[in-house]
Structures are given as structure tokens and as C-alpha cells.
């Protein structure tokens, strides 16, 4: 007897324009309409299965059922992730490459990052005091690109080239799905960045440059693949940028952190009088509540049926990160900013997935998640306890159709001073 497939199907030839228009809400809107956690659509000219929620995330991160090979569109690889990076690997090759990243996330390395971040903030404050107004997003991109490079052991370009350099790094996460001339400009910026990092890697291997032994540059330059060969310098360049780019992208979260500080005075009072756990809860709620990375893709490894839904080999499958973080079956009043919800959170790797889900070692969960949290906590403490400032009238709205999204005013602060 032929098995019935219960998957709701969106009508129409292709819905790519709908995805671009609705952004973060494209999948949640349809999940509510269909009253389900799965539906079928067509994007980029191909069939795609969309998933959302804790149970769907558990399925999605089953390595026996899904593969990341050929999942992300090549245009996204050429801008956001880079070709042949860890995000494109599976199986033992993925575990081996991921172990390289995880070796950088020791307590000692994270302590080094925290010290670099605190020092950079104090240095920036000296300049901010001299300005009548700062735009926090622009300042954050510069600040975090410097922090990321120092922590990774990668030398920065000459000071007169820094604006161009920061713009190039930011374009990787600001315009990963751009089209037309914008796309080619972004792809060209990545090529130039990779070329620059390749030169740095060559200097390390030739003994002309000596980064700290436990830095990303040193570790990746000497890392060997499963066959015992040094990674090609091009792949090392891609992975170095997979350290620098995500740290620079925390600038988006920092703007939302500042927005929460401005708009949530009751919660800020708890942070001011609270401990590290209180700060952690506030930061986790920023990461849950505000939009960051919208979705992650995979492809079906082989045919299977899940809860009456048929998955055919090779089918593009998309997990909704934003929607899962706002799933009312998991989160009470998900559209309310409430850090205290994390007091009772189970710690599941599948219901809170702003940077991917599953296990850090086995799955494609971002190994830099700890970096993100630590940097955000330091900046939160800085905004709440270390400085004072005037918040002028501005547009705090942000578009759910823009990916990534950010407050329209990019958070302007005036008369920034140390407390």
C-alpha cells in the first residue's frame, strides 16, 4: 500500500521572493498557517522542506539522516562561509576539522579573549569621550574586527587601510545573499581577504611570522588533515576568516544588547545588582529574542519517513533558527523579553539554537558560541556599569524582512563618559 505523505505543500512555482520579502518570518508565518512544524515549498528553483521546533531540530541534527554537502547555495559559500570550510564537511572529516576549532575554546584562550575585549573597550572609550555622538554599530564593527584579529594572532593592515578592511570583513555577514553588483562586490571582497590571509599563513610557515602558539593562526597553519598533510593555505585562509567574521558579526548582537538596555530598565536594574548568572540570562534572552542568523540548510542523506512526512534523498531541508527560538510549545510568551525564563531552562541543545543546535563536537553547532556569550557579557557590563551616556531620539525599529536585521538608527549614543 502506498504510504500517505502528510506534509503541507505551499502552492506556486517558486517562493524565493517570498523568503527575501518576509525574511525571518517566512517560515514561522507558514508554520502558524498550517498548524505544523514542517511544510514543503520551493526556493531557488528546487523543492525544500522547512522544519521548526525542538523535535524537528533533533531530527535535523541526526547525522545519519542529513548531510551538509552541497546544502548551502554556492553564492552563500562564496560570501559568508567560504569554499571548503568546516561548514561544508561531514563525518570524520568534519569531526577532525571541528576538533581544530574546539581546541581554541579552552578556558585560557577565552580568558585571553576577555582581557583583549576589556582593554579594547577602554581604549575605544578614550575616543568616544571626544566625540559628540557615536554610532554603536559602526564602532562595534571596528572594535570587534580588531579584537578578533588580535585573538586569532592575525596582524592587521596599516591603520590607513582599516576602514576598507573592516568594511570587507563586515560585508561577509551583512550581504551574504546580496544579488547583482552587490553580490559580486562582496565576493570580490572575500577573495581579497582570503588572498591577504594566505600571505599571512605563508609567512608563518616560512618562519617570518611568529603568532602565539595557541592562537588560531598558529594552530590552523600547522593543522594536518586525516592523511597527515598540512591544510592548503587557501583552506586555512577560509577557516581563519571563519574565526574573524563571526566575532565581527557579534556587532549585530551588541546593537540589540544596547537596545535591550535602553528599552528594558527593569531587567537592567537586575543586571546592575546581579551576578554573572544574571548577566548570562540577560545575554541569552537577547540571543533568543532578537533576530540573528535565520536558518541553516542540509540535504537528506537517504530516503526516510518521519511522523508521516517523506524525506527523499538529496532534498534540501531548512531548519528555522529564529522560529525555533520563538516556538510557543517551548517558550512561554515567546514574544516577550524575559531573561528570567533561563532560570528554568533545561539546557537542551535543540530548543535554543541562535547559532545552530546539537553537539559542538559531532554536529554543526557554532564552536564560537562561547566567544559570543563572553564578549556580549563584557559589553553588557560595560554599558550598564562602566559608562554613562545620553540616548537621543532615534528610530529603534528593525525589519524582519532584512537579513541580518539591525535597528534602523544603528544605536546612536551621545556624551559617552566613564562612570
GIBEL-V833286 format. One record per residue. N is the residue number from 1. PSI is psi in whole degrees, -180 to 180 (* if undefined). NEAR is the number of other ideal C-beta (glycine too) atoms within 8 Angstrom. Layout:
# GIBEL-V833286
n: {N | N}
psi: {PSI | PSI}
near: {NEAR | NEAR}
This chain:
# GIBEL-V833286
n: {1 | 2 | 3 | 4 | 5 | 6 | 7 | 8 | 9 | 10 | 11 | 12 | 13 | 14 | 15 | 16 | 17 | 18 | 19 | 20 | 21 | 22 | 23 | 24 | 25 | 26 | 27 | 28 | 29 | 30 | 31 | 32 | 33 | 34 | 35 | 36 | 37 | 38 | 39 | 40 | 41 | 42 | 43 | 44 | 45 | 46 | 47 | 48 | 49 | 50 | 51 | 52 | 53 | 54 | 55 | 56 | 57 | 58 | 59 | 60 | 61 | 62 | 63 | 64 | 65 | 66 | 67 | 68 | 69 | 70 | 71 | 72 | 73 | 74 | 75 | 76 | 77 | 78 | 79 | 80 | 81 | 82 | 83 | 84 | 85 | 86 | 87 | 88 | 89 | 90 | 91 | 92 | 93 | 94 | 95 | 96 | 97 | 98 | 99 | 100 | 101 | 102 | 103 | 104 | 105 | 106 | 107 | 108 | 109 | 110 | 111 | 112 | 113 | 114 | 115 | 116 | 117 | 118 | 119 | 120 | 121 | 122 | 123 | 124 | 125 | 126 | 127 | 128 | 129 | 130 | 131 | 132 | 133 | 134 | 135 | 136 | 137 | 138 | 139 | 140 | 141 | 142 | 143 | 144 | 145 | 146 | 147 | 148 | 149 | 150 | 151 | 152 | 153 | 154 | 155 | 156 | 157 | 158 | 159 | 160 | 161 | 162 | 163 | 164 | 165 | 166 | 167 | 168 | 169 | 170 | 171 | 172 | 173 | 174 | 175 | 176 | 177 | 178 | 179 | 180 | 181 | 182 | 183 | 184 | 185 | 186 | 187 | 188 | 189 | 190 | 191 | 192 | 193 | 194 | 195 | 196 | 197 | 198 | 199 | 200 | 201 | 202 | 203 | 204 | 205 | 206 | 207 | 208 | 209 | 210 | 211 | 212 | 213 | 214 | 215 | 216 | 217 | 218 | 219 | 220 | 221 | 222 | 223 | 224 | 225 | 226 | 227 | 228 | 229 | 230 | 231 | 232 | 233 | 234 | 235 | 236 | 237 | 238 | 239 | 240 | 241 | 242 | 243 | 244 | 245 | 246 | 247 | 248 | 249 | 250 | 251 | 252 | 253 | 254 | 255 | 256 | 257 | 258 | 259 | 260 | 261 | 262 | 263 | 264 | 265 | 266 | 267 | 268 | 269 | 270 | 271 | 272 | 273 | 274 | 275 | 276 | 277 | 278 | 279 | 280 | 281 | 282 | 283 | 284 | 285 | 286 | 287 | 288 | 289 | 290 | 291 | 292 | 293 | 294 | 295 | 296 | 297 | 298 | 299 | 300 | 301 | 302 | 303 | 304 | 305 | 306 | 307 | 308 | 309 | 310 | 311 | 312 | 313 | 314 | 315 | 316 | 317 | 318 | 319 | 320 | 321 | 322 | 323 | 324 | 325 | 326 | 327 | 328 | 329 | 330 | 331 | 332 | 333 | 334 | 335 | 336 | 337 | 338 | 339 | 340 | 341 | 342 | 343 | 344 | 345 | 346 | 347 | 348 | 349 | 350 | 351 | 352 | 353 | 354 | 355 | 356 | 357 | 358 | 359 | 360 | 361 | 362 | 363 | 364 | 365 | 366 | 367 | 368 | 369 | 370 | 371 | 372 | 373 | 374 | 375 | 376 | 377 | 378 | 379 | 380 | 381 | 382 | 383 | 384 | 385 | 386 | 387 | 388 | 389 | 390 | 391 | 392 | 393 | 394 | 395 | 396 | 397 | 398 | 399 | 400 | 401 | 402 | 403 | 404 | 405 | 406 | 407 | 408 | 409 | 410 | 411 | 412 | 413 | 414 | 415 | 416 | 417 | 418 | 419}
psi: {134 | 131 | 137 | 132 | 120 | 10 | 123 | 143 | 127 | 131 | 151 | 160 | -37 | 143 | 23 | -42 | -35 | -40 | -46 | -33 | -44 | -20 | -124 | -23 | -2 | -51 | -49 | -38 | -41 | -31 | -41 | -42 | -40 | -9 | 54 | 176 | 18 | 139 | 162 | 139 | -171 | 125 | 146 | 35 | 13 | 156 | 140 | 139 | 125 | 135 | 151 | 149 | 166 | -50 | -39 | -37 | -39 | -41 | -48 | -36 | 21 | 108 | -17 | -18 | -23 | 151 | 151 | -7 | 127 | 25 | -52 | 138 | 141 | -33 | -32 | -37 | -35 | -9 | -61 | -58 | -32 | 149 | 139 | 22 | 177 | -29 | -19 | -3 | 161 | 168 | -144 | -35 | -41 | -45 | -40 | -45 | -39 | -35 | -33 | -45 | -43 | -27 | -17 | -9 | 35 | 164 | -40 | -43 | -38 | -35 | -39 | -44 | -43 | -41 | -42 | -42 | -46 | -42 | -42 | -38 | -42 | -38 | -41 | -37 | -35 | -41 | -38 | -33 | -30 | -15 | 145 | -27 | 145 | 152 | 110 | -37 | -46 | -45 | -39 | -41 | -45 | -47 | -48 | -30 | -39 | -44 | -47 | -43 | -44 | -45 | -37 | -11 | 16 | 123 | 146 | 158 | 174 | 150 | -37 | -14 | 2 | -39 | -44 | -40 | -47 | -41 | -40 | -45 | -45 | -33 | -26 | -33 | -15 | -31 | 46 | -24 | 24 | 162 | 166 | -140 | -34 | -41 | -46 | -33 | -44 | -44 | -38 | -38 | -41 | -44 | -41 | -39 | -44 | -40 | -43 | -47 | -37 | -41 | -39 | -42 | -42 | -41 | -39 | -46 | -26 | -1 | 13 | -19 | 137 | 82 | 163 | 139 | -30 | 12 | 162 | -42 | -47 | -45 | -45 | -33 | -29 | 2 | 141 | 146 | -173 | -21 | 2 | 10 | 146 | 143 | 144 | 142 | -28 | -42 | -39 | -41 | -44 | -45 | -33 | -43 | -24 | -2 | -49 | -46 | -51 | -34 | -42 | -34 | -14 | -18 | -32 | -47 | -36 | -35 | -40 | -32 | -47 | -39 | -43 | -39 | -40 | -39 | -8 | 65 | -35 | -43 | -34 | -37 | -37 | -41 | -43 | -36 | 4 | -175 | -169 | -35 | -39 | -42 | -42 | -45 | -41 | -48 | -42 | -36 | -35 | -44 | -32 | -44 | -45 | 154 | 139 | -101 | 127 | -49 | 166 | 143 | 159 | 175 | 147 | 129 | -42 | 160 | 138 | 166 | 134 | 116 | 42 | 5 | 131 | 128 | 118 | 143 | 134 | -7 | 132 | 131 | 132 | 124 | 128 | 106 | -50 | -46 | -38 | -39 | -11 | 20 | 117 | -17 | -21 | -41 | 122 | 131 | 62 | -21 | 16 | 135 | 110 | 86 | -30 | -16 | -26 | -6 | -34 | 9 | 137 | -17 | 16 | 138 | 9 | -14 | -17 | 100 | 53 | -26 | 36 | 165 | -172 | -162 | 141 | -38 | -42 | -30 | -170 | 30 | 137 | 121 | -15 | 10 | -40 | -39 | -48 | -48 | -45 | -43 | -43 | -38 | -41 | -44 | -38 | -48 | -39 | -46 | -35 | -38 | -21 | -22 | 162 | 154 | 162 | 135 | 106 | 164 | 132 | 174 | 105 | -2 | 151 | 147 | 131 | -8 | -11 | 128 | 116 | 156 | 157 | 148 | 139 | -34 | -11 | 27 | 95 | 132 | 141 | 155 | 52 | 127 | 152 | 151 | *}
near: {2 | 3 | 6 | 5 | 7 | 7 | 11 | 10 | 7 | 10 | 3 | 6 | 3 | 9 | 11 | 9 | 7 | 8 | 10 | 9 | 8 | 11 | 15 | 13 | 9 | 12 | 13 | 13 | 9 | 13 | 15 | 7 | 6 | 8 | 5 | 7 | 8 | 12 | 13 | 11 | 11 | 11 | 12 | 6 | 6 | 7 | 8 | 12 | 14 | 14 | 14 | 14 | 13 | 12 | 8 | 13 | 16 | 9 | 10 | 13 | 14 | 8 | 10 | 4 | 10 | 12 | 10 | 14 | 8 | 3 | 9 | 11 | 6 | 6 | 9 | 11 | 13 | 9 | 15 | 10 | 11 | 14 | 8 | 7 | 13 | 10 | 9 | 11 | 11 | 8 | 7 | 6 | 10 | 12 | 10 | 10 | 11 | 12 | 9 | 12 | 14 | 10 | 8 | 12 | 11 | 8 | 5 | 7 | 11 | 12 | 8 | 9 | 13 | 11 | 8 | 11 | 13 | 9 | 8 | 12 | 13 | 8 | 8 | 10 | 12 | 8 | 8 | 11 | 9 | 5 | 8 | 4 | 8 | 10 | 9 | 13 | 13 | 9 | 11 | 12 | 13 | 10 | 12 | 15 | 15 | 10 | 14 | 12 | 11 | 9 | 13 | 12 | 10 | 12 | 5 | 7 | 7 | 5 | 4 | 4 | 8 | 11 | 6 | 8 | 11 | 12 | 9 | 12 | 14 | 12 | 13 | 16 | 12 | 7 | 10 | 10 | 9 | 10 | 5 | 6 | 5 | 9 | 12 | 8 | 10 | 14 | 11 | 8 | 12 | 15 | 8 | 9 | 13 | 13 | 9 | 9 | 13 | 12 | 8 | 13 | 15 | 9 | 9 | 14 | 9 | 6 | 6 | 5 | 8 | 4 | 11 | 6 | 5 | 9 | 11 | 12 | 14 | 13 | 12 | 13 | 11 | 7 | 10 | 8 | 10 | 6 | 5 | 5 | 6 | 8 | 11 | 6 | 10 | 9 | 10 | 15 | 15 | 14 | 16 | 16 | 15 | 14 | 14 | 14 | 12 | 13 | 16 | 15 | 11 | 14 | 13 | 13 | 14 | 15 | 15 | 13 | 14 | 12 | 12 | 15 | 11 | 9 | 8 | 9 | 6 | 6 | 11 | 10 | 8 | 11 | 13 | 8 | 5 | 8 | 5 | 6 | 7 | 11 | 13 | 11 | 13 | 14 | 13 | 13 | 14 | 13 | 15 | 10 | 9 | 11 | 11 | 11 | 9 | 9 | 10 | 10 | 11 | 12 | 14 | 15 | 8 | 6 | 7 | 7 | 7 | 7 | 4 | 8 | 11 | 8 | 12 | 7 | 7 | 5 | 11 | 12 | 15 | 13 | 16 | 14 | 15 | 13 | 13 | 18 | 14 | 11 | 13 | 7 | 5 | 9 | 11 | 5 | 6 | 10 | 4 | 5 | 9 | 7 | 12 | 6 | 11 | 10 | 6 | 5 | 9 | 5 | 4 | 8 | 9 | 12 | 12 | 8 | 14 | 9 | 12 | 11 | 12 | 11 | 8 | 9 | 8 | 7 | 11 | 10 | 13 | 9 | 11 | 12 | 10 | 9 | 13 | 15 | 12 | 12 | 16 | 15 | 12 | 12 | 12 | 14 | 11 | 10 | 11 | 10 | 7 | 10 | 10 | 6 | 9 | 6 | 8 | 7 | 2 | 8 | 6 | 11 | 6 | 11 | 8 | 10 | 10 | 9 | 9 | 11 | 12 | 11 | 12 | 9 | 8 | 11 | 14 | 12 | 13 | 10 | 7 | 12 | 8 | 7 | 6}
